[in-house]
């Protein structure tokens, strides 16, 4: 299955802009292939305003975020691999979404993957079977 991250990022971006708020993304600037102005990176992270008023040529593709922006009047072309985006939120109220570092946990695993043996001799499996929903009143 393809990653859900680009779809969720686009949905939150649209929702934030539709509500007249300012979308910000948090980026892991140390992720391979990330091209951002290094002088604005703090603790390996950079927070970027991606509102329509702040950037040009915004691309929220399945594999990357790309756009042109000015930092202290100097134009930069930014390229951010989708896996480097760690969060999107609205500046005004902080509402948004944080993405997991390990996206593998987002999808159910097959019967031979991720099963853990318990007890003596490896009998029994933990976490096997179908997920169950319970109604809580």
C-alpha positions as a printed Julia matrix, in Angstrom:
137×3 Matrix{Float64}:
   0.0     0.0    0.0
   1.2     3.53  -0.68
   1.81    5.89   2.2
  -1.17    7.79   3.62
   1.06   10.71   4.64
   0.78   12.76   1.39
  -3.01   12.35   1.33
  -3.37   13.42   4.96
  -0.96   16.31   4.43
  -2.99   17.59   1.45
  -6.26   17.17   3.36
  -5.01   19.07   6.42
  -3.47   21.77   4.2
  -6.79   22.31   2.42
  -8.74   22.27   5.7
  -6.41   24.82   7.32
  -6.5    27.17   4.3
 -10.29   26.82   3.94
 -10.61   27.96   7.56
  -8.51   31.09   6.83
  -5.65   29.89   8.99
  -1.92   29.62   8.25
  -0.54   26.13   7.49
   2.88   25.34   8.94
   4.86   22.15   8.44
   7.58   20.77  10.67
  10.43   19.18   8.73
  13.25   16.87   9.76
  16.01   18.81   8.0
  18.47   15.94   8.5
  16.45   13.5    6.39
  18.38   12.54   3.23
  17.47   14.64   0.21
  15.96   17.52   2.19
  16.85   20.88   0.65
  16.02   23.78   2.99
  17.97   26.9    4.01
  20.34   25.47   6.62
  20.8    28.74   8.47
  17.18   28.47   9.69
  17.46   24.88  10.96
  17.34   24.43  14.75
  17.98   21.09  16.46
  17.69   19.31  13.11
  14.2    20.73  12.47
  12.75   23.62  10.53
   9.21   25.02  10.71
   7.9    26.4    7.42
   4.91   28.56   6.57
   3.37   27.02   3.43
   0.4    29.38   3.08
  -0.5    30.56  -0.44
   0.69   34.06   0.54
   4.11   32.81   1.71
   5.18   30.43  -1.07
   5.12   30.08  -4.84
   4.69   26.96  -6.96
   3.65   24.75  -4.04
   3.71   21.06  -4.92
   2.25   18.56  -2.45
   3.18   15.43  -4.42
   3.06   11.85  -3.19
   6.83   11.71  -2.71
   7.77   15.3   -1.8
   6.78   18.83  -0.9
   8.33   21.48  -3.09
   8.0    25.24  -3.36
   9.82   28.53  -3.75
  10.0    30.93  -0.81
  11.97   33.93   0.37
  13.99   33.96   3.57
  15.19   37.46   4.56
  14.52   38.51   0.97
  16.62   35.74  -0.57
  14.72   33.28  -2.81
  15.14   29.54  -2.18
  13.82   26.46  -3.93
  12.86   23.97  -1.23
  12.55   20.22  -1.72
  11.31   18.09   1.16
  10.9    14.32   0.85
   7.47   13.35   2.16
   9.04   11.18   4.9
  10.83   14.31   6.22
   7.53   16.06   6.98
   6.8    15.33  10.64
   3.74   17.53  11.24
   1.28   20.02   9.78
  -0.67   22.47  11.91
  -2.53   25.79  11.89
  -0.46   28.63  13.36
  -3.49   30.29  14.9
  -4.72   27.4   17.06
  -2.14   24.6   16.78
  -4.66   22.13  15.35
  -3.23   19.65  12.88
  -1.49   16.31  12.74
   1.83   14.8   13.78
   3.09   11.95  11.59
   4.78    8.87  12.99
   8.45    8.39  12.22
   7.89    4.72  11.44
   4.97    4.6    9.04
   5.2     0.79   8.88
   3.0     0.69  11.99
   0.13    2.24  10.03
  -0.75   -0.97   8.19
  -1.76   -4.4    9.45
   0.93   -7.0    9.14
   0.58  -10.41   7.54
   0.29  -13.57   9.64
   4.04  -14.29   9.52
   5.15  -10.7   10.13
   5.38   -9.07  13.53
   3.93  -12.04  15.45
   5.5   -12.63  18.82
   5.82  -16.04  20.42
   5.04  -16.35  24.09
   5.47  -19.08  26.64
   7.71  -22.15  26.5
   8.46  -23.73  23.17
   7.07  -20.77  21.22
   3.42  -21.85  21.59
   0.78  -19.18  21.17
   0.86  -15.85  19.43
   0.3   -12.42  20.79
  -1.69   -9.88  18.77
  -2.93  -12.38  16.19
  -6.38  -12.49  14.69
  -8.7    -9.85  13.37
  -9.15   -6.48  15.05
 -12.3    -6.14  17.13
 -14.43   -3.07  17.77
 -16.17   -2.64  21.09
 -19.06   -0.27  21.7
 -18.45    1.82  24.82
 -21.49    3.52  26.35
